[in-house]
Amino acid sequence: MNSHTSLVAQQTRLSEWAEMVRNCQNRPQGMKIEEWCQQHDITKASYYWRLRKVREAFLATAGNTPDFIEVPSSVIQSETIEPKHKTVAVIRGKNHLTFEITDQASASFLRTLLGVMTDAQ
């Protein structure tokens, strides 16, 4: 019974942390993470630790998702649409994870992405 209670508590914390991460990612444009953390009474270190735990939990369950999802032909438009941004790199990681990086990707985003990929290994 105790382990079930611990599992529920862990899932509740992860859910709360995931909501916190979403809120931070939707912060006003130009606001730094440090500023957002200060406004929400959380240390920057705690935010990044919780972010890592949420990502680890997601990656642990990501193996349960299908590798291929069929898109009905009725959804696909017959005309060719030019992509808005040019793809400049494709990164393939473990577990068939693929990232396409466009020319609009910031250095900050790339550092975060590489950090997540490193943690996932």
C-alpha positions as CSV (number, residue, x, y, z in Angstrom):
1,M,0.0,0.0,0.0
2,N,2.8,2.4,0.9
3,S,4.5,2.0,-2.6
4,H,1.1,2.7,-4.3
5,T,0.8,5.9,-2.2
6,S,4.4,6.9,-3.2
7,L,3.7,6.3,-6.9
8,V,0.5,8.4,-6.7
9,A,2.5,11.2,-4.9
10,Q,5.3,11.0,-7.5
11,Q,2.8,11.2,-10.4
12,T,1.0,14.1,-8.8
13,R,4.4,16.0,-8.3
14,L,5.3,15.3,-12.0
15,S,1.9,16.6,-13.1
16,E,2.3,19.8,-11.1
17,W,5.9,20.2,-12.4
18,A,4.8,19.7,-16.0
19,E,2.2,22.4,-15.5
20,M,4.9,24.7,-14.0
21,V,7.2,24.1,-17.0
22,R,4.3,24.8,-19.4
23,N,3.6,28.1,-17.6
24,C,7.3,29.1,-17.7
25,Q,7.5,28.3,-21.4
26,N,4.5,30.5,-22.0
27,R,5.9,33.4,-20.0
28,P,5.8,36.8,-21.7
29,Q,8.2,37.2,-24.6
30,G,11.5,38.8,-23.4
31,M,11.1,37.6,-19.8
32,K,14.1,35.6,-18.6
33,I,13.6,32.3,-16.8
34,E,15.4,33.7,-13.7
35,E,12.8,36.5,-13.6
36,W,9.9,34.1,-14.0
37,C,11.3,31.9,-11.3
38,Q,11.6,34.8,-8.9
39,Q,8.0,35.9,-9.6
40,H,6.8,32.3,-8.8
41,D,9.0,31.9,-5.7
42,I,11.2,29.0,-7.1
43,T,14.9,28.9,-7.5
44,K,16.4,28.6,-10.9
45,A,18.1,25.4,-9.8
46,S,14.8,23.9,-8.6
47,Y,13.1,24.8,-11.9
48,Y,15.8,23.1,-14.0
49,W,15.8,20.0,-11.7
50,R,12.1,19.7,-12.1
51,L,12.3,20.3,-15.8
52,R,14.8,17.5,-16.0
53,K,12.6,15.1,-14.0
54,V,9.5,15.9,-16.3
55,R,11.6,15.3,-19.4
56,E,12.9,12.0,-18.0
57,A,9.4,10.9,-17.2
58,F,8.2,11.8,-20.7
59,L,11.1,10.0,-22.3
60,A,10.4,6.9,-20.2
61,T,6.9,6.8,-21.5
62,A,7.8,7.9,-25.1
63,G,8.8,4.3,-25.9
64,N,5.1,3.4,-25.6
65,T,4.1,5.7,-28.4
66,P,3.8,4.4,-32.0
67,D,6.7,5.0,-34.3
68,F,4.5,5.6,-37.2
69,I,1.1,7.4,-37.4
70,E,-0.9,7.1,-40.6
71,V,-2.3,10.3,-42.0
72,P,-5.4,9.9,-44.1
73,S,-4.9,11.0,-47.7
74,S,-7.9,13.3,-47.4
75,V,-5.9,15.4,-44.9
76,I,-3.0,15.9,-47.3
77,Q,-3.4,18.9,-49.6
78,S,-2.7,18.3,-53.3
79,E,-0.8,21.5,-53.9
80,T,2.8,21.9,-52.9
81,I,3.4,24.3,-50.1
82,E,6.8,25.9,-49.6
83,P,8.1,25.5,-46.1
84,K,8.3,28.8,-44.2
85,H,11.8,28.1,-42.9
86,K,14.6,26.1,-44.4
87,T,15.8,22.9,-42.6
88,V,19.5,23.2,-41.9
89,A,20.1,20.1,-39.9
90,V,18.5,16.8,-39.0
91,I,19.6,15.1,-35.7
92,R,18.8,11.4,-35.2
93,G,19.0,10.1,-31.6
94,K,18.3,6.9,-29.8
95,N,14.9,5.3,-30.0
96,H,14.3,6.6,-33.5
97,L,14.0,10.2,-32.3
98,T,14.5,12.7,-35.1
99,F,14.8,16.5,-34.8
100,E,14.7,18.8,-37.8
101,I,16.4,22.1,-37.1
102,T,15.3,25.2,-39.1
103,D,17.3,28.3,-39.8
104,Q,15.2,30.1,-37.2
105,A,16.5,27.9,-34.3
106,S,18.2,30.1,-31.7
107,A,21.5,29.1,-30.0
108,S,19.7,28.9,-26.7
109,F,17.2,26.4,-28.1
110,L,20.0,24.3,-29.6
111,R,21.8,24.2,-26.3
112,T,18.7,23.1,-24.5
113,L,17.9,20.5,-27.1
114,L,21.4,19.0,-26.9
115,G,21.2,19.0,-23.1
116,V,18.0,17.1,-23.2
117,M,19.4,14.6,-25.7
118,T,22.5,14.1,-23.5
119,D,20.3,13.5,-20.4
120,A,18.2,11.0,-22.3
121,Q,21.2,8.8,-23.1
